[in-house]
Amino acid sequence: MGVVNIDDETHANVRKASLISCRSINSQAAFWIKIGMLSEMNPTLSFNEIMSNEFLTAGVSATNLSKEIIND
């Protein structure tokens, strides 16, 4: 594993985001890098579409919560 140099502000944002998402700082940075790379490779897809594809690839099935909320 290599070292990536980032500015202090970005590091602080990664640290804060890692607390919210219950990821380690390294895992949060890796997540952002992966999503950023997928976004650049698929510029027409939204974040939600990218995440949906990632969940499908991982075999995760989730119901559409917005439909459940509207029906309540």
N, CA, C and O of each residue as an XYZ file, in Angstrom:
288
protein
N       0.851     -1.165      0.000
C       0.000      0.000      0.000
C       0.896      1.227      0.000
O       1.897      1.278      0.715
N       0.532      2.205     -0.800
C       1.329      3.419     -0.924
C       0.771      4.556     -0.089
O      -0.275      4.436      0.548
N       1.485      5.640     -0.108
C       1.090      6.840      0.617
C       0.609      7.865     -0.399
O       1.237      8.061     -1.439
N      -0.503      8.514     -0.094
C      -1.037      9.569     -0.942
C      -0.973     10.867     -0.155
O      -1.484     10.946      0.962
N      -0.356     11.870     -0.728
C      -0.279     13.172     -0.074
C      -1.483     14.017     -0.470
O      -1.729     14.248     -1.653
N      -2.228     14.474      0.530
C      -3.365     15.363      0.298
C      -3.214     16.569      1.212
O      -2.501     16.523      2.215
N      -3.897     17.650      0.848
C      -3.781     18.860      1.659
C      -4.520     18.679      2.989
O      -5.355     17.785      3.131
N      -4.207     19.522      3.937
C      -4.759     19.407      5.291
C      -6.276     19.529      5.318
O      -6.941     18.822      6.075
N      -6.829     20.422      4.498
C      -8.284     20.606      4.483
C      -8.995     19.349      3.992
O     -10.004     18.939      4.566
N      -8.470     18.739      2.933
C      -9.060     17.501      2.423
C      -8.945     16.391      3.458
O      -9.888     15.625      3.654
N      -7.804     16.301      4.116
C      -7.627     15.289      5.159
C      -8.640     15.493      6.283
O      -9.217     14.527      6.781
N      -8.856     16.740      6.682
C      -9.834     17.032      7.737
C     -11.236     16.628      7.294
O     -12.006     16.091      8.090
N     -11.574     16.880      6.032
C     -12.892     16.496      5.526
C     -13.049     14.984      5.462
O     -14.123     14.461      5.762
N     -11.994     14.275      5.077
C     -12.037     12.807      5.064
C     -12.238     12.286      6.484
O     -13.032     11.373      6.710
N     -11.519     12.870      7.435
C     -11.636     12.446      8.833
C     -13.061     12.666      9.342
O     -13.627     11.778      9.978
N     -13.647     13.831      9.073
C     -15.015     14.127      9.522
C     -16.024     13.187      8.867
O     -16.917     12.660      9.531
N     -15.875     12.984      7.564
C     -16.797     12.100      6.847
C     -16.681     10.665      7.335
O     -17.675      9.940      7.364
N     -15.485     10.247      7.716
C     -15.297      8.875      8.192
C     -16.054      8.634      9.493
O     -16.522      7.524      9.743
N     -16.175      9.662     10.317
C     -16.933      9.524     11.566
C     -18.417      9.328     11.285
O     -19.075      8.512     11.931
N     -18.933     10.070     10.329
C     -20.358      9.987      9.989
C     -20.691      8.644      9.350
O     -21.731      8.053      9.637
N     -19.804      8.168      8.485
C     -20.083      6.947      7.728
C     -19.588      5.676      8.408
O     -19.739      4.583      7.863
N     -18.999      5.812      9.590
C     -18.486      4.656     10.347
C     -17.422      3.886      9.564
O     -17.349      2.660      9.635
N     -16.606      4.622      8.821
C     -15.483      4.030      8.102
C     -14.192      4.543      8.723
O     -14.176      5.582      9.383
N     -13.119      3.807      8.504
C     -11.812      4.336      8.888
C     -11.479      5.487      7.939
O     -12.097      5.630      6.884
N     -10.508      6.298      8.318
C     -10.095      7.398      7.447
C      -9.627      6.846      6.100
O      -9.978      7.388      5.052
N      -8.842      5.775      6.124
C      -8.366      5.174      4.871
C      -9.512      4.625      4.030
O      -9.518      4.779      2.809
N     -10.481      3.986      4.680
C     -11.626      3.442      3.943
C     -12.475      4.549      3.334
O     -12.984      4.407      2.222
N     -12.626      5.650      4.062
C     -13.393      6.778      3.529
C     -12.698      7.360      2.306
O     -13.339      7.634      1.291
N     -11.385      7.547      2.405
C     -10.626      8.070      1.261
C     -10.728      7.114      0.073
O     -10.911      7.554     -1.062
N     -10.613      5.816      0.328
C     -10.709      4.822     -0.743
C     -12.091      4.858     -1.388
O     -12.209      4.732     -2.607
N     -13.142      5.030     -0.577
C     -14.509      5.113     -1.095
C     -14.647      6.317     -2.013
O     -15.156      6.198     -3.128
N     -14.189      7.488     -1.543
C     -14.277      8.693     -2.366
C     -13.474      8.550     -3.654
O     -13.914      9.000     -4.712
N     -12.312      7.934     -3.573
C     -11.494      7.738     -4.772
C     -12.219      6.822     -5.754
O     -12.260      7.099     -6.953
N     -12.788      5.732     -5.247
C     -13.496      4.788     -6.120
C     -14.696      5.449     -6.781
O     -14.883      5.324     -7.991
N     -15.511      6.153     -5.998
C     -16.699      6.807     -6.550
C     -16.290      7.897     -7.537
O     -16.923      8.058     -8.580
N     -15.246      8.638     -7.216
C     -14.755      9.662     -8.137
C     -14.279      9.067     -9.446
O     -14.553      9.607    -10.517
N     -13.567      7.956     -9.362
C     -13.078      7.290    -10.564
C     -14.252      6.769    -11.400
O     -14.269      6.928    -12.620
N     -15.233      6.147    -10.735
C     -16.411      5.660    -11.458
C     -17.189      6.813    -12.080
O     -17.734      6.673    -13.175
N     -17.246      7.950    -11.390
C     -17.933      9.131    -11.924
C     -17.234      9.654    -13.172
O     -17.889     10.020    -14.147
N     -15.916      9.688    -13.142
C     -15.171     10.148    -14.318
C     -15.322      9.185    -15.489
O     -15.370      9.610    -16.644
N     -15.395      7.892    -15.194
C     -15.526      6.890    -16.249
C     -16.952      6.811    -16.795
O     -17.170      6.339    -17.911
N     -17.926      7.278    -15.999
C     -19.342      7.227    -16.372
C     -19.989      8.583    -16.101
O     -20.822      8.693    -15.201
N     -19.626      9.612    -16.857
C     -20.066     10.973    -16.535
C     -21.569     11.216    -16.650
O     -22.070     12.215    -16.135
N     -22.287     10.329    -17.309
C     -23.730     10.540    -17.447
C     -24.521      9.933    -16.289
O     -25.723     10.174    -16.173
N     -23.867      9.152    -15.435
C     -24.565      8.521    -14.312
C     -24.553      9.422    -13.085
O     -23.572     10.115    -12.816
N     -25.655      9.400    -12.347
C     -25.720     10.130    -11.079
C     -25.048      9.299     -9.988
O     -24.760      8.118    -10.178
N     -24.806      9.935     -8.851
C     -24.249      9.211     -7.703
C     -25.148      8.033     -7.342
O     -24.659      6.932     -7.089
N     -26.463      8.260     -7.319
C     -27.393      7.188     -6.954
C     -27.343      6.032     -7.946
O     -27.446      4.872     -7.547
N     -27.188      6.333     -9.228
C     -27.077      5.269    -10.228
C     -25.781      4.485    -10.048
O     -25.769      3.260    -10.169
N     -24.703      5.187     -9.762
C     -23.426      4.510     -9.518
C     -23.543      3.605     -8.299
O     -23.107      2.454     -8.341
N     -24.126      4.108     -7.214
C     -24.275      3.304     -6.003
C     -25.193      2.110     -6.242
O     -24.927      1.015     -5.747
N     -26.263      2.313     -6.990
C     -27.166      1.211     -7.312
C     -26.425      0.120     -8.076
O     -26.593     -1.065     -7.787
N     -25.610      0.513     -9.045
C     -24.808     -0.465     -9.792
C     -23.826     -1.191     -8.885
O     -23.625     -2.397     -9.026
N     -23.216     -0.467     -7.957
C     -22.266     -1.086     -7.026
C     -22.976     -2.093     -6.118
O     -22.452     -3.177     -5.863
N     -24.168     -1.737     -5.632
C     -24.935     -2.668     -4.800
C     -25.307     -3.914     -5.594
O     -25.180     -5.030     -5.091
N     -25.765     -3.734     -6.831
C     -26.118     -4.883     -7.662
C     -24.912     -5.777     -7.911
O     -25.016     -7.002     -7.843
N     -23.770     -5.167     -8.198
C     -22.540     -5.928     -8.429
C     -22.154     -6.739     -7.199
O     -21.651     -7.856     -7.316
N     -22.392     -6.171     -6.021
C     -22.054     -6.852     -4.767
C     -23.127     -7.851     -4.345
O     -22.947     -8.577     -3.368
N     -24.243     -7.891     -5.077
C     -25.319     -8.815     -4.742
C     -26.214     -8.334     -3.621
O     -26.897     -9.133     -2.980
N     -26.214     -7.023     -3.378
C     -27.051     -6.454     -2.319
C     -28.382     -6.039     -2.923
O     -28.426     -5.352     -3.944
N     -29.466     -6.462     -2.283
C     -30.802     -6.105     -2.742
C     -31.451     -5.198     -1.707
O     -31.472     -5.509     -0.516
N     -31.973     -4.088     -2.169
C     -32.657     -3.161     -1.263
C     -33.918     -2.662     -1.942
O     -33.944     -2.439     -3.152
N     -34.958     -2.490     -1.152
C     -36.200     -1.968     -1.711
C     -36.066     -0.475     -1.936
O     -35.211      0.178     -1.338
N     -36.901      0.054     -2.785
C     -36.921      1.486     -3.042
C     -37.699      2.150     -1.916
O     -38.927      2.084     -1.887
N     -37.002      2.780     -1.002
C     -37.634      3.370      0.173
C     -38.548      4.525     -0.181
O     -39.529      4.760      0.524
N     -38.263      5.254     -1.247
C     -39.112      6.387     -1.606
C     -40.516      5.913     -1.952
O     -41.485      6.609     -1.649
N     -40.650      4.760     -2.571
C     -41.976      4.222     -2.876
C     -42.704      3.842     -1.593
O     -43.912      4.050     -1.484
N     -41.984      3.291     -0.622
C     -42.603      2.913      0.643
C     -43.073      4.140      1.408
O     -44.143      4.108      2.017
N     -42.306      5.209      1.392
C     -42.673      6.430      2.106
C     -43.906      7.061      1.476
O     -44.799      7.521      2.186
N     -43.963      7.085      0.144
C     -45.100      7.681     -0.555
C     -46.371      6.893     -0.279
O     -47.445      7.483     -0.159
N     -46.271      5.575     -0.176
C     -47.446      4.734      0.034
C     -47.962      4.766      1.463
O     -49.079      4.312      1.711
N     -47.197      5.282      2.402
C     -47.637      5.321      3.808
C     -48.566      6.459      4.097
O     -49.015      6.617      5.232
